[in-house]
Amino acid sequence: MPEQPTPLDLDAIEARALAATPGPWDCEVDEHNVVVNAGTARTTWTDHGEFSLGSPASSWNVTDRILEHDLDSLDEDDAAQHEADAENVAGMDPATTLALVAELRSALRDRQLTAEENRDLLAEILGLTPDTTSVTAFHDVLAERARQDAKWGQQNHADGTGPLSQPLYSPHSVIDEEYPAVRLASLFQTRCERRFAIDRTARGADPAGTWTDIFLEEVFEALAEDDPAKLRAELVQSVAVGVAWIEAIDRRTAGASAGEEAR
């Protein structure tokens, strides 16, 4: 997994800016030195036509001289880099940093919706009422995707699928090349069909088939595909079955809660 950039700690950035010497800051460059000054450590320049004279402020505070480089000992490229670095440091003075932190916080507040607002927006997109189990399930799936991206960043891995792939293989397992994905898909498809063909409703019991049977059939059918378009279609079906399963759990638990309240 590639290393992901560290999220910005706005509180720490703000604290550093508040603790720094207040501005204004500036960068002074001449043929001998490059200097970043802040607060009282600022040179006052007086224009005298063909030349300017500079004099430091009378209340010179040496701690306000943030950065100083002797350019005489550097070659032209290194000197130019020092000048660019000094300009960057001076440009990110505390006032600028605090303004950026405030603007970013405002943007984040505007972007963050409550869970209820997210469900309402999703319901509008799907053309459903917000209190349906489908909206709740899709909302939770999308929220989990957001958490995954926040934790791992964008992920791009090999599919590892195909008719002869071995999804259940392990060095410590008895399952070997005799059970490639295409065979497993056929086995779980047959199992699902047979279990749902057993009708127990006449005896007042639930059908023998379960969500596990349906889900495993879809998953192993996906794992047996190596064509990207067919694999994608099978994954969509697998995810759709997963969402349907979540909806069924929500209906079941909501019914149980309603029964408890009625007692």
HELIX and SHEET records of a PDB file:
HELIX    1   1 LEU A   10  ALA A   19  1                                  10    
HELIX    2   2 VAL A   62  ASP A   64  5                                   3    
HELIX    3   3 LEU A   71  SER A   73  5                                   3    
HELIX    4   4 GLU A   76  GLY A   91  1                                  16    
HELIX    5   5 PRO A   94  ARG A  111  1                                  18    
HELIX    6   6 ALA A  115  LEU A  126  1                                  12    
HELIX    7   7 THR A  133  TRP A  152  1                                  20    
HELIX    8   8 ALA A  181  ALA A  197  1                                  17    
HELIX    9   9 THR A  201  ARG A  203  5                                   3    
HELIX   10  10 TRP A  211  LEU A  223  1                                  13    
HELIX   11  11 PRO A  228  ALA A  262  1                                  35    
SHEET    1   A 3 TRP A  25  VAL A  29  0                                        
SHEET    2   A 3 ASN A  33  ALA A  38 -1                                        
SHEET    3   A 3 ARG A  65  ASP A  70 -1                                        
SHEET    1   B 2 THR A  43  HIS A  48  0                                        
SHEET    2   B 2 PHE A  51  PRO A  56 -1                                        
END                                                                             
